[in-house]
Amino acid sequence: MNINIDLGNIWEALSAVGTIGAVIVSLWLARKDGKKKFQVVLKTSFGIRYDNSIDERPYLSIDAINKSNIPLTIEEVGFINKKDGKKVTVTDQRFLIEGSNQLPTKTEPYSLAMFVFNQEQLFKELHKKWSQGEKVRAYVRDSSGKHHFSKHYKV
């Protein structure tokens, strides 16, 4: 008995592999575009007054940049110590200075929401929970419940 298996033309096989690869890449790109993503940046800054003089008081700002193609709503802003899991949530506007975004705030695609704090007042509040020099991260929570974190910052 002689069994002969015909695998077909090599070009047809390569065409089938290419088609499957194209479908996989297109599905991956479609899924990637729908992801909710914020970039969270925590930084110290100084204010500029209306007369263009520099305000010497330091401010701490959380910049939340919506890097997705859909509008996202920020519902919560705060600070967390990943080591012990404790967090301080900014639930009211008393820590935020005038000009900051209000909570909750809707951010359009590729736009920025900025939350600015008086650094001295905020550090007093954070030192009630953590010791001085502790590394914490800023976070924002979107309407789906996902948390987005900044890099570490010493308080």
N, C-alpha and C positions, 0 to 999 in steps of 0.2 A: 504494500500500500504506500503510495507516494502522496504526501500532503504538501501542498504548495500554498503559502499564504502570501497574498498580494497586498502590500502596504500602500500601494498607490504612488502617486507622483510626489516627490519631495517638495515641490512648490505648493501643492495643495495643502500639505501638512503645515508648512510654514505660514501659509495664508490663514489657516485655522488658528494657529497659535497667536498670530498677530491680531486677529479679530477678538479672541478671548482677552488678550492683553489690553486692547483698546476699551473693551467694555469694563474691565476692572479699573482702569485709570479714570474713566468717566464717572463711574460710581464713587470712587474715592474723592474726586474733585467735587462732586455734587454734595457729598456728606461733609467735606471740609468747609464749604461755603456756608452751611447752615449752623456751624458751631457758634456758641456764644463765647466771646472772648474779650476780656478786659486786660489792659496792661495797667498795673497800679504802680505809681511812682511816689515815694515818700521823700520829701526834701525840705531843707531849711531855706528860707528866703527872707528878704527884707522888703518892706513896703515903700512905695513912692507916693508921697502926698500930692495933693492937687497942685501945689506950687512947685512941683518937680524936685522938692528936697527929699532926702532919704530918711525914712523912719528907722531909727536905730534899734527898735524892738525886733527881736527875731520872731518869725512866724514859721509854723510847720504846715506844709500843705500836702494833701493827698490828691494827686492827679489821676483820675480814672479815665483811660482812653478806650473808647468802644472800638475794637478792631474787628468787628463782625459786620456782616452786610445787613443786619436787621437792627431796629431800634431796641434798646434794652433799658430797663428801669432799675435804678439803684435804690434799694430799700433800706440798706443798713451800711454804716461805716463804723470802723472801730480799729482797735489794736489788739493783737494776740501774741502771747508768748508761747511758741510752739513747744518749748521744753516742758512746761507744766500744764499747758492747755487752757490757762486762764485768759479771759479776754475782757476788754473794756469796750463797751459799745456806746457810740455817740447816739443817744436816743432823742436828745432835744437840741435846739439850735443855740443854746447859751454858750457852747464852746466855740461855735463857728463865728468868724467875724463877718461884718457886712460885706456883701459882694460874693460870698460863697454860695454854691448851689444849695437849695433846700432839699430836705429829705421827705418823701421819695422824689427822685428826679429822673426824668426820661432823657436818655442820651441817644441822639441820632447816630446812624452808622458813621464811623470814622470821625467822631467828635469827642470833645473833652468835657468832663465834669470836674470841677475843682472845689475842694473843701479846705478852707484855710483856718488854722487855729492860732490863737495866741500861745506861743511856745511855753512861756513861763506858767501860765494858768493850766495848760494841758499837762505839763510835766508834774505839777503839784498833784493833779488828779491821778496820774499814772503811778506816781511814787507811793500812793496809798496802797496800791496793789503789788507793785514790784519795787525792788531795791534800785538805787541809783546805779547807772551803768549797765543795766540789764538790756539784753538784745530783744527787741520786739519787732513785729511786722505789722504794717497797716493792711487792712483788708476792706473790700467792698463785697456786699452780697447782692446779687441780682434777684429779679422777681421769680426766677426758677429755683432759687435756693442755693445756687452755686456760689462758693466763695472764691475770690480772686485775691492774691497776696502780692505784697511788695517784697523787696529785699529787706534784710535785717537792718535795724537802726537802733543805736544806743540811746536810751532815755536817762 
